[in-house]
């Protein structure tokens, strides 16, 4: 019987026997054969040589190779990108079709290289650009090629030039700087300083948990400074909201107010549909004439939202917005209801006789959800309730306390409770339903929540002999 002798066992090539745990650790060849060293002194893998270091690889293969970014493929930034108007330069929405490495402007000192898109809206587009003379990185708003947007943006230019040159020439009051403006292929272009994230993005980054009273105070002090400048110039921003307040950088709480595209002079309040809904004042909802006081209402809404992390009045419609305000703060004064052009849209009205005054008086009751839906042929919904509490003081006081170890000491808890009491009083002064008695920015700046003084009792302000004073 012939027995086949099995072949000898051979270890697979490239493998080594594992005897200890240390044998499982990879052995790195710090100077592998056939690999070149990068400028940082590290040997480059084939993957890096053909990706992040591709330019160096090209130069090794061809010493005459020269790279120029202008020769890169022009990535389109505008959507939709199909040409439709303005000799093919505009799309169907009358937006200028923008490409990376394209140019805006033609005159020397007014040429901007397009780097990337920053945002797009109803007004047009905002792109990140570089001034080719100064090399400054800027934000350029390219307005739609439509007369209405052009005219409104020209008003923005006029207002910002007034603010930048006359009201805030030294850039001290947290107002956006306009660097330049020009026409490019029938599109008005506004060049602004480049800023960082907006306050809504900051709230979102904080997972909608809200910010500390101390940080809210820092933001509010700067916003009141900006609002004081606008008030003294008799200007109304008309669209204050967290998205229109930008951080100068992520390393600092310094902020700036942006987007003056809806701004107007107090004597030229021609538009009635203004302010983003969550931040829309009662007088605008009721169709009354308005003043710079509407910005202070928006500021109150922003202050509460920064602290809570959620909007205070997240209305789903104008009717829902008004009902949320009334549920929390009560009915507006009769003087407002009597003069509001939209009052009858939202309220049932009836008259009763007042024997003491010997006259008839109007009475108002907000229409029910069903009645309003039926009369206006809409399907109104109650809307989501973000808070269990119904009053502003209760909502603020029941918000979670700071969780850091230092914040749990008796002294810090007492300090936080005092800060919240001051914050409640501060917000109530801004969220006064009556625009006549609502605090001005000059008055609000004197509040203990802003000044840092200990809060002891409700803050009362008055004007005396042309000077601003507060009662203590």
Secondary structure by P-SEA (a helix, b strand, c coil): cbbbbcccccccccbbbbccccccccccccccccccccccccccccccccccaaaaaaaaacccbbbbccccccccccccccccccccccccccccccccccccccccccbbbbccccccccccbbbbbbcccccbbbbbbbccccaaaaaaaaaaaaaaaaaacccccccccbbbbbccccccccbbbbbbccccccaaaaaaaaccccccaaaaaaaaaaaaaaaaaaaaaccccccccccccccccccccbbbbccccccccccccccccccccccccccccccccccaaaaaaaaaaaaaaaaacccccccccaaaaaaaaaaccccccaaaaaccccccccbbbbbbbbccccbbbbbbbcccaaaaaaaacccccccccccccccaaaaaaacccccccccccaaaaaaaaaaaaaaaaaaaaaacccccccccaaaaaacccccccccccbbbbbbccccccccc
